[in-house]
């Protein structure tokens, strides 16, 4: 299993709108071949957020890059957020 972790800065006044859009984003991620899920973490004090998408294989994660780039830009732009990093990992332990 593989994970892509994206970090964002969202203006505090836009966090509620950002969180409200997560279900729609999760549906779009779920429609991508090889996607296993999305976790979204929010720090309500700082406006820092993080998404972690899980993929059945490194190839599936790689194949989703263009669509994920578009989705990331669309969702962060809608709330005046800023993408601060995108990282890729192999998941070596999980329940």
N, C-alpha and C positions, 0 to 999 in steps of 0.2 A: 504494500500500500504506500502511496505517496501523498504529500500534503503541499499545498501552496498557501503561504501565509502572507497576507497583505495588511499593511498598517496604514492608518489614516489619521488626520487631524480634522475634526469637524467642529465648527463654531458651536459653542454651548447652546445658543439659541436655536440651533438646527438639529440637535440630537433627537428630539422627539420625532421629527419628520424622518430623520435617517432611520431610526429604529422601526418606524411604521412601514418603511419600504422593504424590510428584510424578508418578509414572507414572499413577496414577488421576486426578489432576487434569488431566494432559495429555489423557487420553481424554475427559474431560468437556468440555474446551475444544474439542477436535477435532470433537466432535459439534455444536458451535454453527455455524449457517450463516455462511459467509464466513470462518471461521477458517483461518489458514494455518500456525499453529504456536505453540509456547510454548517460551521459554527461561527457565531458572530459575538464578539466580546466588546463591551462598552464601559469606559470609565466616565461616569457622569460628572465627576469633579473636574476633569481635565479636557474632555472632548476627544480623548484618544480612543480609537476603535481598532479592532483587528478582526479580519475574517480568516478562517482556515477552511479551505476546501480539501476534501479527501478524494483520492483517485485510485481506481483499482490497479493501475500500472503506471510506470513512468511514461510510457508512450501515450496513454490516455491523457495524462496531465500535459504533456508536450503538445498533443493534438488540440487541446482546448485553449492554448495560449492566446491566439488572436481573438477568439470570442470572449475570453476572460478579460483581456485588455480593454475591449470595447465596453463590456459590462461594468468593469471597475471605473472607467472614466465617466460613464453615464451616471452611475449611482453616486459617485463622489461629487460630480459636478452639480447634480440636482440639489445638493445641500451645501454648496460652496465649500466642500471638503477638499483636502489635499492628500494625495497618495504620498506616503513618506518612504515606503519600501515594499518590495515584493520578493519573497524568498521561497525557495523550494527545498523540500526535505524528503528523505525516505523515512517512513514510520517503521521503527524497529520494535516497538512494544505497544500493545493496545489490549483492551479487555477482551 
